[in-house]
C-alpha cells in the first residue's frame, strides 16, 4: 500500500525493527524476516526453520478509502488467541479495533486472501497484524508521532499473551551491552 510519501513496506520495516528491539531488550530472541514470507512459503513451504520459532507475526498497514482501526488475523479455526488479544488490548490505546463482535477485540479469522496464515495453519502459531490505515491521515499522524511506543505495545502484548514477565528496561549503554537472549523466539516481518 502507498499513500502519498508513505510506503507500507518502509513503515513495516521500521516497525518490525522496533518490535524486535523491544523483544530483545526483554531477553527474548527476535528476528526480523529478511525475506518475503509469501515467496518463501510458495517456494519452500513450511520448513523446520519456520517451525523453530515460538511465534510468527506478519505486520501490515491497511488501505481503503475511509477505513480506520487496527485488526489482527489468525488462521481459520485457531482457538489459542490469547497472544493476539493481548496485542490488540494494547493497540486499542492508539487505534480503534476493527471487529464485528461486541465487545470488539480486534481478532479475526483470516479471509481467503491471506495465504501465509493458510500455509502456517495448524503448523505454527502465527498472526497477521494490520496496524492502522496508511491512507488515513489521522491514524498515520498518531503512528508517526508514537512509533516506538506502538512497537513497544506490540512487543509487550506478545509477551503478555505468552504470560511472560515484562521487565523495566533501562536505556542501554552501548559500551557495556552484552546480551544473550534466552526467552521465546519470535519472527517479525
Buried (B, 14 or more C-beta within 10 A) or exposed (E): BEBEEBBBEEBBBBBBEBBBBBBBBBBBBBBBBEEEBEEBBEEEEBEEEBEEBBBBBBBBBBBEEEBBBBBBBBBBEBEEBEBBBBBBBBBBEBBBBBBEEEEBBBBBEBEEEBEBBBBBBEEBBBBBBBBBBBBBEEBBEBBEEBBEBBBBBBBBBBBBBBEBEEEEEEEEEEEEEEEEBEBBBBBBB
